[in-house]
Amino acid sequence: MKVSKFAPLIGAEVTGIDLREPIDAETRHQLNAALVDNVALVIRDQDFTPPQYLAAVSLFGEPMPQHFTQYALPDCPLVHEVSNRHKDKSGQRVKHGAGWHTDHTNHVRPPKYTCLFAVSLPSSGGDTAVVNMRAAYESLPRDIQQSLQGLKTVNVFQGSAASNYSGQSADAQAEKKPEPVLQPLIRVHPDSGKNALYFHPVKTENIVGMSPSNSQKLLNDLLERSIKDEFIYRHKWRKGDMLIWDNRAAMHKAHFDYNPEEFRLLYRVLVRGELPISA
């Protein structure tokens, strides 16, 4: 197995390993350490059935249930399809994930990792981008860092500002809304001990002590400061790629710049995380 960095701040490639084969404890440790260090990890040239894929993701932790259960594979429900052939209840093509976000922040224990596996791809486009929110936090002026200490976001399935977000479908608007969950705006990584910006713009109803509109203004400002080329890994998919990123230190988005008549299918699995730690 070989791990090669794409850039100093984010992204690495793993080659020379077949995750269908037994993986020893040391190799498993190396994979997990590489993911924490590089935030996003691409494991090349895999060839999974859904149960094999689920077993491979389990090397990184316990898979967990996901939102939108209508996309779950019937025989392997912890694996979901991400497909451009899905339509929502209004008949529109589903385009989940079009804006920067981190997954399932409305869970008390949100996923630490998200993993995608390429099954069928268009001839071009359809990249997945990941941004290092640890580096983004470290780049903030010290006074802004200090002003964010102790702030918490109120997370719901879809916040009141989400109507302005193009990535939401009619299915998202109709999804069951659980009780709000508080999350730290600055999250301490349990493995590295480093701070990162941590929020989902759509799932944030507000920041505690602030109105929804002022909360969104602050989050938008933080996003503008965070989305820098040197912090971003934009993954250009190859068949058999397994892409996994660390939600505790990253945000991600999908690009829909491909021919919608060409079939695009990824399998997605989420890995259960810990209770987020506040800075």
N, C-alpha and C positions, 0 to 999 in steps of 0.2 A: 504494500500500500504506500502511495506517495501523496503528500499534501502540499499543494503549491498555491501561494498567495496570488490573487489577482492584483491587489493594491494594498498599500500600507494600512489603510483604515477599515476596509471591509472586503469580504469575499475571498474564498479559497476553493480550489478544485481538488477532489479526491479521485485518484485513478488507481487501477491495479487491485481492485477488490470486488468480489461478487457477494453481495449481502444475502444471497440465497444459501450460501454455505455457512457452516458453523463459525461464529466469531468469538475469539477468546477474550478474556477479561481485559487484557492489556490493549488490544486493538479497539475494543469498545471504549475504554478510557481515552485513548488517543482521538477517536472520532468526536467524543463529547467535548474534550478540551479544545479541539480545533474549532468546533462550532462556537463555543463561548468566546474564544480569542478572536475569531474572524467575523462573528455575527451572522454571516450567511455562508453556507457550505453546499457545494454542488458535487454530488457523487455520480460519476459518469458510468454509462454503459451498463445499466441495470435492465433486467428483463423479468418482471414480476407478474404472477397472478395476484389478484387482490389479497388473498390470505398471506402470500409471501411478502407482499408490500407491507401489510400490517405488522408482520413479524419483524421486518427490517426496521420500521419506524420504532418498534418497541425496544430496540437497542438504545434509544435515546430517552425512554421513559414510558409511562403508562398512557396509551391512547384514551381519549375522552370523547363523549358525545358532542355533536355539533348542532348549530342552528340549522334551519331549513332541512328537516328530516326527509322531505320529498326527494332530495338528491342522494340519499343514502343507497348503497348497493344492497339489494334485498338479502343476499346471502352473506354479506360482510358489512353490516350497517355502520361500523365505525369508519369505513372508507366511503367518502362522498365523491360524486362526479362534479367536476367543474367543466361544463360543456357549453358551447355557443349554440347548441340546439335546444336548450331549455328556454321556455317562455313562462312569464309570470301570469297571474290570474287575469290581467288586462290584455293578454295576448302579445305583450312586448317582449323582445328578446332580453333575457336576463344579462345584466352587466354588473354583477356584484364586484366590489373592490376597485372601482374606478378612481377613488381618491385615496390619499395617504391615510393609513389607519393601522392599528394593531388589533388583533382578534379578540372578540368575546370579553371585553372589559366589564361587561355587566354580569360576569360570573365572580363569585367570591374568590375562587381559585382559577383565574384565567389561564389559558394555555401558555406554557413556557415556550413551546416550539410549534411551528406550523410547517408541514411538509407537503410538497407537491411532487407528483410523478407524471412524466410526459408519456401519454399513450398514443395520441394522434395530434399532429400539428399542421397548421397552415404552412404554405410555402415560404412566407415571410411574416414578420411582425408578431404581435401577441406576447411581447416581452413581459417579464415580471421584475419590478424594481424594488430594491430593499435599501433603506437608509439607516445609517448608524446613528441612533439617537443618544448613544453614550458620547460619541465624538461631538454631536450637536450640542449637548449640554456643556461639555468641556470648553466649547468655543464661545459660550455666552460670556459677556462681561460679568465681572464678579458681583456687581451690584444687582444685576438681574438674577443671577444664581441665588443670591441671598433673599431677594424678594419672593422667590418661588418656594422657599423652604416651608414645609408644613402645609402647603395648599393641597386640597383634596378635590377630586372631581366626583360628581354625582352621576353614576352610569346607569342608563336604562337601555332597553332594546333599541329605541330610536328617539333621540332627543328632539326637542321642539325646533331646533335649528336645522334638522335634517331635511326639511322640505326644500332647502336650497342646494342640496347635495345630489349631483347627477347620478351617483352610483346606487341610489335606492330604487327598488322595484315595488310594484303593488304588493308582492308577497311580503316584503320587509315591512310595509306599512300595516299589513294585516296580522303579522306575527304576534303571538301572545307576549304581553309585556310583564315580566316578573318585577319583584320589588327592586327599588334602586339599590345600587351597591357603591360604596365609597372606595375610591382608589387614590393612591398618592400621585400627585403630578410629577414629583421627582422620586424615582424608584431606585432603591439600592439593589444591585445584582447580588443574589445570595452566594454566587461562586466567585466572582471577581471582586466584590466589595465596592464596585464603582457605581456612580450615579448616572441615570439616564432620564431624559424626558419620557413621560409615559402617559399617553392619552389617545382616545379615539374621538375625533371631532363629532361624528354623528351620534355616538352613544353617550356623549357628555351632555346632560341636561343643563348643568351649570357647574361652576366652581363654588364650593361652599363659601357663603358670604358675598357672592357676586350674582348679578342677574344673568340669565341665559345669553342676552345679547353682548354684555360686557365680557362674559366668559369666552364667547366665540371670538371676540376681537383679540383677546389675549392669546388664545390658542392659534389663531391665524397668524399673529405676529411671531409666535414661537416656530410655527411651521416655515414661515418665510426665512427665518434665521437658520433653520435646520437643513433646508433642501439645497445643499451645495454639492457640486459634482464630486468633490473629493470624499464626500460621505456616502455616496450612492454606488451600489452595484446594480447594474441593469442586466438581468440574465436573458440571453438569447438562447432559446430552447433548442435542444437536440433530442431526438427520440431516445428514450431510455434514461434521460436525466432525472435524478432525484434531487430536488432543491429543498433545503431545510434552513430556517432562520430562527433566531432567538428573539421572541416577542418582548422579552424583558429589556432588550436594548435596541429594538428596531421598530420601524414602521415599514409598510410595504404598500404597493399599488399595482394594479393590472393595467396593461396598455391594450387598447382595443383597435390598434392600427393595422388590422389585417382584413382580408376579404372574408366577410361573414358567410359566404357561400362555401368556403372551405371548412372542413370539420376540424375542430379543436377540442381535445378531451384530455383533461388532467385528472388524476386521482388525488384527493386531499385527505390528510389525517392530521388531527391535532393531538398534542402531547400535554397531559395534565400538568399544571404548574403548582407553585406554592402560594401561600398568602403573600401578596406583595408587601415589601418592607418600605416604609417611608424614610426619606433622608432626614 
